[in-house]
Amino acid sequence: MFAKKSLNVLYAGIYCMALFVLVLAGCSSRSTLDDTAGNSGTSIVLTASPTLISANGTTVIDATVTVDGTATADQIVTFTVSPVIGGTFSASIDTTDANGSAGTTFTATTTGSITITATISGSGTQQTLQLNVGEGAANIGIISTDYMTYTMLGNGIDVTNIVVTIKDSDGNNAPDNTMIRVIAGERFVDVNKDGLWTEGTDSLVYDLNNNGTWDAIGTISATAFTSGGTVTVPYVASAESGTSYVLLTVDDNNIQASVEVTVLLVANSSIDADPDKTLLLANGIDVATFTMTVKDGLDSAVADGTVIQLVAGEEFRDVDGNGRWSVGTDELTGDANNNNVWDSYGSIPTSVTTTSGVATFQFTAGSEPATVYIKMTVVDLGMTSSIDYAIPMIADTSINSIFLMTDSMQIAVTQTGGMEVATIFATGYDITGRKVGAGVPINFHIIDQPGGVTFNDAGTGPFLTYTDAQGVASTQVHSGTFAGTVKIRASSGTVLSEASYILVSAGPPAHIVIGSEDCNVPYWDNVGEEVAIIAIVSDQWLNPVNDSTVVYFSTDEGTMKSHQERTKDWKGKATSTWLSGNNVVTADGIVWIYAETAGGTVLDSTFFYNSHSAATLTISGWQTQMTANGSDNFWITVDAVDLNGNYVIDGTVFKGDASHMTAVGGTFADGCYSASERVKVVSKVLTKDYSLSGGNDDGIGAIDMATYWVKGGGSVTAICTLLTAGTSTDLSKIDGQTAAAVGETITFKVIIKDRFSNPLGDHTLNATATGANPVVGATQTTDEYGEATGFSWTAPGIGDFTITVSDTDPRGLVDLILKVKVE
């Protein structure tokens, strides 16, 4: 297993607490990169960078999904925040990429502790992390809203009410008539916290029209005033689709806070056209029937009678949006006959209307081979949308075979330098082996590819084009962001060409990540032991770089091979070996490994522990007393570090021992993030009272020491007092004969125990007897075994007599009876 570790992981908690107190600034943490092959089930590694932010600050949230230890793509991950007023996400749902990674940007709106949860749809697997949001200088109030995102039609007409609640930092409603400043438009960072766009001061982060400055989107009141702690602000949609960010800001003597609400302005209508034929013969007779489904931007059917304008001919850009060719206004983009004039092809109705959101029409082919563009435009009730449907009209010519070739066998992934486009040619031949003429349709198909490859940036096919006068059809293949091999074929009807291949090469190194085979090795005193090191190098699109890329490795202690293997097999992997041996005075057992490529401009580092035997053991959870009953117990945690203060290696064995308790050893686990073991300490029933004071019973049966140690290493000792209970009449007794002759002298002893059978010493006993004769040696004290002897009694005459022994110790106060029959 190759694992990447960072000191940020170890010390992020300490650093973040310090920075929170000093400057309320962010503290960055990087995730652990861990190849967990062999683990079962679905899991999420959830990280934030930074983990400590100020109110209105942002952090990048990343969720990496693995299934059975393998990073998995196409997993839908939902991000939520608790409390719900804690902040907003740039996107609350994302799908994992090829590396199993889904991400979003979180903007905090309140201060305090915030919980981010990532949930995988379907499996229900969840992971959480905590964020600490500090109070900014102008963020001591709370603005909350039930809806952080609104969806509207971008028609310039619709209105929605944005309702917000305003509270002070104690959670009290804002006073009535508290002014709230409102602005709606492109997204920006309100640097000066005034609730307005300030040119030259604030920072624009979403520029819808790409004009380099902030613009309003939609219409909203500039101010509003609270009543009962709430305010309602009407928002009128803009006439275009896009995203409007509504910033609501309170700047009052008692409350300074802001919140951002997102308004999604969706297209006001859409058309989906489905013809019963996608290819027509240019014979003036062939007909295609089109069925159109027309919906508004909220996916509802448009009103009955909505008009759709229709026109068929050469391709043009409808500048004025009227659904017609307007001379001098519209722009001709496809001049099939090169006459610089737009021409119609075939016949089509001028318009149709909808019923239940559906309309149909028929297009009749013209008599000349060409590609006709049928433009369908909604220009009714303020809804404007248009689509073009290209349908070929072909000559009645048959292809018998297709020869396929390309002008380049290799192109580079996009935006990394080099050639990104290749042209592929398909030549059609008839049954006699002659090239077919112009106007014969040929489809190009991408059969296999690494991803992102398209024909003319217009999809993966089938991509339809037509032969020229030489019987050749062509198209361009555009690389995507993934490296690999593209397999392409051409077809015409049932005729299929042989496959042609184009290699999409990765770009230059842009990313590198390094990991070690082990996170902890016991080589501190060893020389020449090895640890395998691996680095993965990728281009800016995260494709493995081309083979033979060299990675240089170095270390701060021990010895490092500068490189062992260049990248190969199109996997971007380069390996090396670290060799043990303490060769510098600064060695501390934290071995840093560095990897770099591209002249040192792409680099990364990781570390692992080079540990020694356990030098220091510590105990947590120890209890200083328990009852000596053989069942009383508690759990402790034993931790261990080596002479450098680093965790000892996983599997290090330690032993435990005690006199009057059961104290067992164990095995220290992990070694990467801790070296600890949880063991149980159990009391015993005592055979003696080990705490005699010469006075009354002190309630202590023994004071025991438990010791835990590692062979050849450190140890730790802890003390526990074992307590006894009071005298038990069931387990205590008078040990003596129960029958005697007249004048016979009998002796007896007394045994005192508690209810757990522990002997009780220091108990003072007084013995009395019925009849004329007293007990000789009537007062005695129990010893360490809980026994008292020296009692004797002489039978005075025939009859039944009773000997009573009273335990006068404060922990006794019971009477024991011995009945003696004298005959």
C-alpha positions in Angstrom: 0.0 0.0 0.0 1.3 3.4 -0.9 0.2 6.1 1.5 0.7 9.9 1.4 0.9 11.7 4.7 1.3 15.4 5.5 2.3 17.1 8.7 -0.8 19.2 8.1 -2.8 16.2 8.9 -0.9 15.7 12.2 -0.8 19.2 13.4 -3.8 20.8 11.7 -5.9 20.7 14.9 -3.1 22.5 17.0 -2.4 25.1 14.3 -6.1 25.8 13.6 -6.8 26.5 17.3 -3.8 28.8 17.6 -4.8 30.7 14.4 -8.4 31.0 15.5 -7.4 32.7 18.8 -4.9 35.0 17.1 -6.3 36.0 13.8 -9.5 34.1 13.0 -7.9 33.1 9.8 -8.2 29.9 7.8 -6.1 26.8 8.4 -5.5 24.5 5.4 -5.5 20.8 5.6 -4.8 18.2 2.9 -6.4 14.9 2.6 -4.6 11.6 3.1 -4.0 9.7 -0.2 -4.3 6.1 0.7 -4.5 3.1 -1.6 -7.0 1.0 0.3 -7.1 -1.9 -2.0 -8.7 -4.9 -0.3 -11.1 -2.9 1.9 -14.7 -3.8 1.4 -17.8 -1.6 0.9 -18.3 2.0 -0.1 -16.5 4.8 1.7 -16.0 8.6 1.5 -12.9 10.6 2.3 -14.2 14.1 3.0 -11.8 17.1 3.2 -12.0 20.9 3.4 -9.4 23.4 2.5 -9.2 25.5 4.6 -11.0 24.0 7.6 -11.2 27.3 9.6 -12.8 30.3 7.8 -14.4 33.6 8.7 -18.1 34.3 8.2 -18.7 35.0 4.5 -15.5 33.1 3.8 -15.2 30.2 1.4 -13.6 26.8 1.5 -13.3 24.0 -1.1 -15.0 20.7 -0.1 -13.8 17.5 -1.7 -15.3 14.0 -1.4 -13.4 11.1 -2.7 -15.5 7.9 -3.1 -14.1 4.4 -3.1 -15.9 1.1 -3.6 -14.0 -1.9 -2.3 -10.9 0.3 -2.0 -11.0 1.6 -5.6 -11.7 5.2 -6.5 -15.1 5.2 -8.4 -16.5 7.5 -11.0 -20.2 8.4 -11.7 -21.2 8.4 -8.0 -23.7 11.1 -7.2 -22.7 12.9 -4.0 -25.0 15.3 -2.2 -23.5 18.0 0.2 -25.5 19.3 3.1 -24.7 21.6 6.0 -25.9 21.6 9.6 -27.3 24.0 10.7 -29.0 24.7 7.4 -28.4 28.5 7.9 -24.7 27.7 8.2 -23.8 28.5 4.6 -24.4 27.7 0.9 -22.7 25.5 -1.7 -21.8 26.5 -5.2 -23.4 23.2 -6.1 -25.0 20.9 -3.6 -24.9 17.8 -5.9 -21.8 16.7 -7.9 -20.8 13.5 -9.7 -17.5 11.9 -9.1 -14.9 12.0 -11.8 -12.6 9.2 -13.0 -10.5 9.7 -9.8 -13.6 9.2 -7.6 -13.6 13.0 -6.7 -16.7 15.2 -6.3 -16.4 18.8 -5.1 -18.1 22.0 -4.3 -17.3 25.5 -2.8 -18.9 26.3 0.6 -19.6 29.9 1.7 -20.2 30.3 5.4 -23.0 32.6 6.6 -22.9 32.1 10.4 -20.2 31.7 12.9 -19.4 28.7 15.2 -19.1 25.0 14.6 -20.6 23.8 11.3 -21.0 20.2 10.1 -20.6 19.4 6.4 -22.1 16.0 5.3 -21.5 14.2 2.0 -23.9 11.4 1.1 -23.7 9.0 -1.8 -27.0 8.6 -3.5 -28.3 5.0 -3.6 -26.0 3.5 -1.0 -26.7 6.0 1.7 -23.1 6.1 2.7 -22.2 9.3 4.6 -19.2 11.1 5.9 -19.0 14.3 7.9 -16.4 16.9 8.9 -16.4 19.9 11.2 -15.7 23.5 10.2 -14.9 26.3 12.6 -16.3 29.6 11.4 -14.9 32.7 13.2 -16.6 36.0 13.6 -15.6 38.7 11.1 -15.4 42.3 12.1 -18.7 43.0 10.4 -20.6 39.7 10.8 -22.2 39.5 14.3 -25.8 39.0 13.3 -27.8 36.3 11.5 -29.8 36.5 8.2 -31.6 33.2 7.4 -34.0 32.2 4.7 -36.0 29.0 4.1 -34.8 28.8 0.5 -31.2 29.5 -0.5 -32.0 28.8 -4.2 -35.1 29.9 -6.2 -35.9 28.8 -9.8 -37.8 31.2 -12.1 -38.4 31.6 -15.8 -36.1 34.1 -17.4 -38.9 36.0 -19.1 -38.7 39.5 -17.6 -42.1 39.0 -16.1 -42.3 36.5 -13.3 -42.0 37.6 -9.7 -40.9 35.7 -6.6 -40.8 36.9 -3.0 -37.5 36.4 -1.1 -38.4 36.1 2.5 -35.6 36.4 5.1 -35.4 36.4 8.9 -33.0 38.8 10.7 -31.7 38.2 14.2 -29.0 39.7 16.3 -26.0 37.6 17.7 -28.2 36.5 20.7 -30.8 35.1 18.4 -33.4 37.9 19.0 -35.4 39.2 16.1 -34.2 42.5 14.6 -36.2 45.6 15.7 -39.0 46.6 13.4 -37.9 49.0 10.5 -34.3 47.7 10.6 -33.1 48.5 7.0 -31.8 45.7 4.8 -29.8 46.6 1.7 -30.5 44.4 -1.3 -28.7 44.0 -4.6 -29.2 41.4 -7.4 -26.9 40.5 -10.2 -23.6 38.9 -11.0 -21.8 37.3 -8.1 -19.0 39.3 -6.3 -17.1 39.4 -3.1 -18.3 42.4 -1.0 -14.8 43.3 0.2 -15.9 46.5 2.0 -19.0 44.9 3.4 -21.3 47.8 2.3 -23.8 45.5 0.5 -23.2 47.3 -2.8 -20.9 46.7 -5.8 -17.9 49.0 -5.4 -15.9 49.3 -8.6 -12.2 48.9 -7.9 -12.7 47.5 -4.4 -15.0 44.5 -4.6 -14.0 41.3 -6.5 -16.2 40.0 -9.4 -16.4 36.2 -9.4 -19.3 35.5 -11.8 -19.4 37.6 -15.0 -22.5 36.4 -17.0 -21.9 38.6 -20.0 -18.1 38.6 -19.8 -17.8 42.4 -19.9 -15.3 42.6 -17.0 -17.6 44.5 -14.6 -20.6 43.8 -12.4 -24.1 44.0 -13.9 -27.5 43.7 -12.4 -29.6 40.7 -13.3 -33.4 41.1 -12.8 -35.1 43.8 -10.7 -35.3 44.2 -6.9 -35.8 47.0 -4.4 -32.5 48.5 -3.1 -33.8 48.5 0.5 -36.4 46.8 2.6 -37.4 47.1 6.2 -38.1 44.4 8.8 -41.4 43.8 10.6 -41.5 41.1 13.3 -37.9 40.1 12.4 -38.7 39.3 8.8 -38.7 41.1 5.5 -40.2 40.2 2.1 -38.4 41.4 -1.0 -40.1 40.9 -4.5 -37.7 39.9 -7.2 -38.6 40.4 -10.9 -36.8 38.0 -13.3 -34.6 39.3 -16.1 -35.5 38.5 -19.7 -32.5 36.2 -20.1 -31.5 32.8 -18.6 -28.6 32.6 -16.2 -27.9 32.9 -12.4 -28.7 36.0 -10.3 -27.1 36.3 -6.9 -29.2 38.3 -4.5 -27.0 39.8 -1.7 -29.0 41.0 1.4 -27.0 43.0 3.9 -27.8 44.5 7.3 -25.5 47.2 8.7 -27.1 48.4 11.9 -25.7 49.5 15.2 -26.7 46.2 16.7 -26.6 43.8 13.7 -24.0 43.5 10.9 -24.6 40.5 8.7 -25.3 39.4 5.1 -26.6 36.4 3.2 -26.5 35.4 -0.5 -29.6 33.9 -2.2 -29.3 32.2 -5.6 -31.9 32.7 -8.3 -31.7 30.3 -11.2 -33.3 32.0 -14.3 -34.1 29.2 -16.7 -34.8 29.4 -20.4 -38.4 30.5 -21.0 -39.1 27.8 -23.5 -37.5 24.8 -25.3 -38.3 22.8 -28.4 -37.6 19.1 -29.0 -38.1 17.9 -32.5 -38.5 14.3 -33.5 -38.9 13.5 -37.3 -40.0 10.1 -38.5 -37.2 10.3 -41.1 -33.7 11.6 -40.7 -32.7 11.2 -44.4 -34.7 12.2 -47.5 -34.2 11.5 -51.2 -33.9 14.8 -53.2 -36.8 13.8 -55.5 -39.4 16.5 -54.7 -41.7 13.8 -53.2 -40.1 12.3 -50.1 -41.8 13.6 -46.8 -40.6 13.8 -43.2 -43.2 14.3 -40.5 -41.9 16.2 -37.5 -43.4 16.1 -34.0 -42.4 19.0 -31.7 -42.7 19.0 -27.9 -42.6 22.6 -26.6 -42.0 23.3 -22.9 -41.3 26.3 -20.8 -38.1 26.5 -18.7 -39.8 24.8 -15.8 -40.5 21.7 -17.9 -44.2 22.3 -18.2 -46.1 22.2 -21.5 -46.7 25.7 -23.1 -50.2 27.0 -23.4 -52.4 25.7 -26.2 -52.2 27.9 -29.4 -48.6 28.8 -28.9 -47.2 29.7 -32.3 -44.1 28.1 -33.8 -42.6 29.8 -36.9 -41.1 27.4 -39.5 -38.6 28.0 -42.3 -36.5 25.5 -44.3 -33.4 26.2 -46.3 -29.7 27.2 -45.9 -28.4 27.7 -42.4 -28.5 31.3 -41.0 -28.3 33.1 -37.7 -31.6 34.7 -36.8 -30.3 38.0 -35.5 -33.7 39.7 -35.0 -35.3 36.5 -33.6 -38.4 36.6 -35.7 -38.0 33.1 -37.1 -37.7 34.3 -40.7 -34.7 35.3 -43.0 -34.4 39.1 -42.8 -32.3 40.5 -45.6 -29.7 42.9 -44.3 -30.2 41.8 -40.7 -29.7 38.1 -40.4 -26.4 36.3 -41.0 -25.9 33.6 -43.6 -23.8 30.8 -42.1 -24.2 28.0 -44.7 -24.3 29.0 -48.4 -24.6 25.7 -50.1 -24.7 27.1 -53.7 -22.2 30.0 -52.9 -24.5 32.7 -54.3 -24.3 34.9 -51.2 -28.1 34.8 -50.9 -30.2 32.7 -48.5 -32.2 30.0 -50.4 -35.1 27.9 -49.2 -35.2 24.2 -49.9 -38.3 22.0 -50.1 -41.7 23.0 -48.8 -42.9 23.6 -45.2 -45.8 25.4 -43.5 -45.1 28.9 -42.4 -46.2 28.2 -38.8 -48.1 25.7 -36.6 -49.7 25.9 -33.1 -49.5 23.7 -30.1 -52.0 21.5 -28.4 -51.1 20.2 -25.0 -47.5 21.4 -25.7 -47.3 19.3 -29.0 -47.3 20.4 -32.6 -46.7 18.5 -35.9 -45.8 19.5 -39.4 -44.6 17.9 -42.7 -41.5 18.8 -44.7 -41.4 17.8 -48.4 -37.9 17.4 -49.9 -36.7 19.5 -52.8 -35.2 18.1 -56.0 -31.5 18.9 -55.4 -29.1 17.1 -53.0 -28.3 19.4 -50.0 -28.6 19.6 -46.3 -31.7 21.6 -45.3 -31.9 23.4 -42.0 -35.4 23.5 -40.6 -35.6 26.4 -38.2 -38.4 26.1 -35.5 -38.9 29.3 -33.5 -41.3 30.1 -30.6 -42.2 33.9 -30.7 -45.4 33.9 -28.6 -46.3 35.2 -25.2 -42.9 36.6 -24.5 -41.2 33.2 -25.0 -38.4 33.2 -27.5 -36.5 30.1 -28.4 -35.3 28.4 -31.5 -33.7 25.2 -32.8 -32.3 24.1 -36.1 -32.8 20.6 -37.3 -30.5 19.5 -40.2 -31.9 16.9 -42.5 -30.0 15.7 -45.6 -31.6 15.4 -49.0 -29.4 13.0 -51.0 -29.0 11.8 -54.5 -30.1 8.2 -55.1 -26.5 6.8 -55.3 -25.3 3.6 -53.6 -21.9 3.0 -51.9 -20.3 -0.4 -52.1 -17.1 0.2 -50.0 -15.5 3.0 -47.9 -11.8 3.7 -47.5 -10.9 5.7 -44.3 -7.7 7.6 -43.6 -6.5 10.4 -41.4 -3.9 13.2 -41.9 -2.5 12.7 -38.4 -2.1 9.6 -36.3 -1.4 11.6 -33.1 -2.8 14.7 -31.6 -2.4 16.3 -28.1 -5.0 16.8 -25.4 -6.6 20.2 -25.7 -5.0 23.4 -24.3 -1.6 21.7 -23.5 0.2 22.7 -26.7 0.7 20.9 -29.9 -1.8 19.9 -32.6 -5.3 19.2 -31.2 -7.2 18.5 -34.4 -6.9 15.8 -37.1 -8.9 15.6 -40.3 -10.3 12.2 -41.2 -11.3 11.4 -44.8 -13.8 8.7 -46.1 -13.8 7.9 -49.8 -16.8 6.1 -51.2 -16.6 3.6 -54.0 -19.4 2.0 -56.0 -19.7 -1.7 -57.0 -17.4 -1.1 -60.0 -14.7 0.4 -57.8 -15.2 4.0 -59.0 -15.5 6.9 -56.6 -19.1 7.9 -56.0 -20.2 11.5 -56.9 -21.2 14.4 -54.7 -24.0 14.4 -52.2 -23.8 10.8 -51.0 -24.3 10.7 -47.2 -21.5 9.2 -45.0 -21.7 8.9 -41.2 -18.6 9.1 -39.1 -18.6 7.2 -35.8 -16.3 7.3 -32.7 -16.3 3.7 -31.7 -14.0 4.0 -28.7 -12.1 6.9 -27.1 -10.6 8.0 -23.8 -13.2 10.8 -23.4 -14.0 14.3 -24.7 -13.1 13.6 -28.3 -15.7 15.1 -30.8 -16.3 15.6 -34.4 -16.0 19.4 -35.1 -16.8 20.0 -31.4 -20.3 18.7 -32.1 -20.5 15.4 -30.4 -19.2 11.8 -30.9 -21.5 10.9 -33.8 -22.9 9.6 -35.8 -21.7 12.7 -37.6 -23.3 13.1 -41.0 -21.6 14.7 -44.0 -21.7 14.3 -47.7 -19.2 13.3 -50.4 -17.8 16.0 -52.7 -17.3 15.7 -56.5 -14.4 13.3 -55.8 -16.5 11.0 -53.6 -14.7 12.1 -50.5 -16.4 13.1 -47.2 -14.4 14.5 -44.4 -14.6 15.9 -40.9 -12.3 17.0 -38.1 -11.6 15.1 -34.9 -11.0 17.4 -31.9 -9.1 16.1 -28.9 -10.7 16.3 -25.4 -9.1 16.5 -22.0 -8.3 12.8 -21.8 -5.3 10.9 -23.3 -5.7 7.6 -25.0 -6.6 5.9 -28.4 -9.5 7.0 -30.6 -11.1 4.4 -32.8 -13.2 5.7 -35.8 -15.3 4.1 -38.5 -17.4 5.5 -41.4 -20.6 4.1 -42.7 -23.2 4.6 -45.4 -26.3 2.5 -45.0 -25.1 -1.0 -44.3 -21.6 -0.4 -45.7 -19.0 0.0 -43.0 -15.3 1.0 -43.4 -12.3 -0.5 -41.6 -11.3 1.2 -38.4 -8.8 4.1 -38.3 -6.9 5.0 -35.1 -5.7 8.3 -33.7 -3.6 8.6 -30.5 -4.4 11.4 -28.1 -1.2 12.2 -26.2 -1.1 13.6 -22.7 0.2 17.2 -22.1 3.3 18.1 -20.2 3.5 17.5 -16.4 1.2 19.7 -14.4 0.6 17.7 -11.2 2.6 15.2 -9.2 1.7 13.3 -6.0 4.1 11.1 -4.1 3.5 8.2 -1.6 5.5 5.7 0.4 4.9 2.0 0.6 4.8 2.2 4.4 3.8 4.9 6.8 6.0 3.5 9.6 9.1 1.3 9.4 11.3 0.0 12.3 14.7 0.9 10.7 16.1 3.5 13.1 19.1 1.4 14.0 19.2 -0.5 10.7 21.3 0.2 7.6 20.3 -0.7 4.1 16.6 -1.5 4.7 14.4 -0.4 1.8 11.1 1.5 1.5 9.4 1.7 -2.0 8.4 5.2 -3.1 6.0 6.0 -6.0 5.1 9.2 -7.7 2.1 9.7 -10.1 2.6 12.5 -12.7 -0.3 13.9 -14.7 -1.0 16.7 -17.1 -3.4 19.6 -16.4 -6.4 17.4 -17.2 -5.1 14.7 -14.8 -4.1 12.3 -17.6 -1.0 10.2 -16.9 1.9 11.9 -18.6 3.6 10.4 -21.6 6.1 7.6 -21.0 9.7 8.3 -20.2 9.0 11.4 -18.1 11.7 11.6 -15.5 10.9 12.2 -11.8 13.7 13.1 -9.4 13.5 12.0 -5.8 15.4 13.3 -2.7 15.2 12.9 1.1 16.2 14.7 4.3 17.6 11.6 6.1 18.7 8.2 5.0 19.6 7.7 1.4 17.4 8.2 -1.7 17.9 6.9 -5.3 17.3 10.0 -7.5 15.2 7.9 -9.8 14.6 4.2 -10.4 12.0 4.0 -13.2 10.7 6.7 -15.6 7.0 6.8 -16.2 5.9 4.0 -18.5 2.9 1.9 -19.7 0.8 5.2 -20.0 0.2 5.1 -16.3 2.3 8.1 -15.2 4.1 6.1 -12.5 7.7 6.7 -11.5 9.3 4.7 -8.7 12.4 4.9 -6.5 13.8 3.3 -3.3 14.7 4.9 0.1 17.6 3.2 2.0 17.8 3.3 5.8 20.8 4.6 7.8 21.0 7.5 10.2 23.5 9.7 8.4 22.7 13.2 9.5 22.7 14.8 13.0 19.3 16.3 12.3 17.6 12.9 11.8 14.4 12.8 13.9 12.7 9.6 12.5 10.3 11.7 10.4 11.6 10.9 6.9 10.6 13.4 4.3 10.6 12.4 0.6 10.6 14.9 -2.2 9.7 14.4 -5.9 9.9 16.9 -8.7 9.7 17.0 -12.5 9.5 19.6 -15.3 12.6 21.4 -14.1 11.4 21.6 -10.5 8.2 23.5 -11.4 6.0 20.4 -10.5 6.8 19.0 -7.1 5.3 17.3 -4.0 6.4 15.7 -0.8 5.4 13.1 1.8 6.9 11.6 4.9 6.9 8.3 6.8 8.2 7.4 10.3 11.4 5.5 10.8 10.8 4.3 14.3 12.7 2.6 17.1 11.5 0.4 20.0 9.1 1.9 22.5 10.9 4.3 24.8 8.0 6.0 26.6 4.7 4.4 27.7 1.8 6.4 29.0 -1.6 5.3 30.5 -4.9 7.1 30.3 -8.2 6.2 32.0 -6.5 4.7 35.1 -8.8 4.4 38.2 -7.1 4.7 41.6 -9.4 2.3 43.4 -11.9 -0.6 42.9 -13.5 -3.3 45.0 -11.7 -6.6 45.6 -14.5 -8.7 44.4 -13.0 -10.5 41.4 -15.3 -8.7 38.9 -14.8 -5.0 39.4 -12.9 -3.6 36.3 -12.0 -0.7 34.2 -10.4 -0.1 30.8 -7.3 1.9 30.2 -5.4 3.0 27.0 -1.7 2.5 26.8 0.2 4.6 24.3 3.8 4.3 23.2 6.4 6.5 21.4 10.0 5.8 20.5 13.1 7.8 21.5 12.2 10.5 19.0 8.7 10.8 20.3 7.3 9.1 17.1 4.7 6.4 17.1 6.1 2.9 17.4 5.4 0.4 14.6 2.1 -1.4 14.3 2.3 -4.8 16.1 4.7 -3.8 18.9 3.9 -6.1 21.8 3.8 -5.0 25.5 3.2 -6.9 28.7 1.3 -6.1 31.9 1.5 -7.5 35.4 0.1 -6.9 38.9 -0.1 -8.7 42.3 -3.7 -8.4 43.3 -5.3 -7.4 39.9 -5.4 -9.0 36.5 -3.4 -6.6 34.3 -2.8 -7.9 30.8 -0.6 -6.6 28.0 -1.4 -6.2 24.3 -0.2 -5.0 20.9 0.1 -1.4 19.8 -1.9 -0.8 16.7 -1.7 1.5 13.7 1.7 3.3 14.0 0.8 6.0 11.5 -1.6 8.2 13.4 -1.3 6.6 16.9 0.3 3.7 18.7 -2.1 2.6 21.4 -4.0 -0.4 22.8 -7.0 -0.6 25.0 -6.7 -3.2 27.8 -8.8 -4.2 30.8 -7.8 -4.2 34.5 -9.8 -6.6 36.7 -9.8 -6.9 40.5 -9.1 -10.2 42.4 -10.5 -11.6 45.7 -7.7 -11.4 48.3 -6.2 -14.3 50.3 -5.1 -11.9 53.1 -5.7 -8.4 54.4 -2.6 -6.6 53.3 -3.4 -3.4 55.1 -3.3 -3.9 58.9 -3.1 -0.7 60.9 -3.4 -2.0 64.5 -6.6 -0.1 65.0 -9.9 -0.4 63.4 -10.3 -2.0 59.9 -9.4 0.7 57.3 -11.5 -0.9 54.5 -8.4 -1.4 52.4 -7.6 -5.0 51.4 -4.4 -4.1 49.4 -2.6 -1.4 47.5 -1.4 -2.8 44.3 0.9 -1.7 41.5 0.3 -2.6 37.8 3.3 -2.3 35.5 3.2 -2.3 31.6 6.5 -2.7 29.7 8.0 -3.4 26.3 10.8 -5.9 26.1 14.0 -3.9 25.8 12.1 -0.7 26.0 10.2 1.6 28.4 7.7 0.9 31.1 5.0 2.7 33.1 3.5 1.9 36.6 0.2 2.8 38.1 -1.2 2.3 41.7 -4.7 1.1 42.6 -6.3 0.6 46.0 -8.4 -2.6 46.4 -11.3 -2.0 48.8 -13.1 -4.6 51.1 -16.6 -4.6 52.4 -18.0 -5.0 55.9 -18.3 -8.2 57.9 -20.6 -10.8 56.2 -22.6 -13.0 58.6 -22.9 -15.6 55.9 -19.2 -16.0 55.3 -17.9 -15.3 58.8 -18.2 -18.1 61.5 -17.1 -19.4 64.9 -15.0 -22.5 64.3 -15.5 -24.8 67.4 -17.1 -28.0 68.8 -20.9 -28.1 69.4 -21.0 -30.9 72.1 -19.2 -31.3 75.4 -19.2 -33.2 78.7 -19.8 -31.5 82.0 -16.5 -29.8 83.1 -14.9 -30.2 79.7 -13.0 -27.1 78.4 -13.4 -26.4 74.7 -11.4 -23.9 72.5 -12.6 -22.2 69.3 -11.5 -19.6 66.7 -13.4 -17.0 64.8 -13.0 -16.2 61.0 -14.2 -12.8 59.7 -14.8 -12.2 56.0 -16.7 -9.7 53.9 -19.3 -10.7 51.4 -16.7 -11.2 48.6 -14.8 -13.7 50.8 -11.9 -11.2 51.5 -10.3 -11.9 55.0 -10.8 -8.8 57.3 -8.0 -8.0 59.8 -8.0 -5.5 62.7 -11.6 -6.5 63.8 -12.0 -6.6 67.7 -14.1 -9.5 68.9 -15.8 -10.0 72.3 -17.1 -13.5 73.3 -19.7 -14.3 76.0 -21.4 -17.5 77.0 -24.7 -18.4 78.9 -24.4 -20.3 82.2 -22.1 -19.8 85.2 -18.7 -20.0 83.4 -17.4 -17.0 81.3 -15.3 -17.3 78.1 -11.6 -17.2 78.9 -9.6 -14.8 76.5 -13.0 -13.2 75.6 -11.5 -10.3 73.7 -9.3 -11.0 70.6 -8.4 -9.3 67.3 -8.4 -10.8 63.8 -5.1 -11.2 62.0 -4.2 -10.7 58.3 -6.1 -13.9 57.5 -9.2 -12.6 59.3 -8.8 -15.2 62.1 -8.9 -14.7 65.9 -7.8 -17.5 68.3 -7.3 -17.9 72.1 -10.9 -18.3 73.1 -11.8 -21.1 75.6 -14.9 -22.1 77.7 -15.6 -24.8 80.3 -19.0 -26.5 80.3 -20.7 -25.8 83.7 -23.4 -28.5 83.7 -25.9 -30.4 81.7 -27.9 -28.3 79.2 -27.9 -26.2 76.1 -25.5 -23.2 76.1 -24.9 -20.4 73.7 -21.6 -18.7 72.9 -21.9 -15.3 71.3 -19.0 -13.5 69.6 -19.6 -9.7 68.8 -17.6 -8.0 66.1 -17.3 -4.5 67.6 -15.3 -3.0 64.6 -17.2 -0.1 62.9 -17.1 -2.2 59.7 -18.5 -5.2 61.6 -21.1 -4.7 64.3 -22.5 -8.2 63.9 -22.9 -11.2 66.3 -21.9 -14.8 65.6 -23.5 -17.7 67.5 -22.1 -21.1 68.5 -24.6 -23.5 70.3 -23.0 -26.1 72.6 -24.9 -29.1 74.0 -23.5 -30.4 77.4 -24.5 -33.9 78.5 
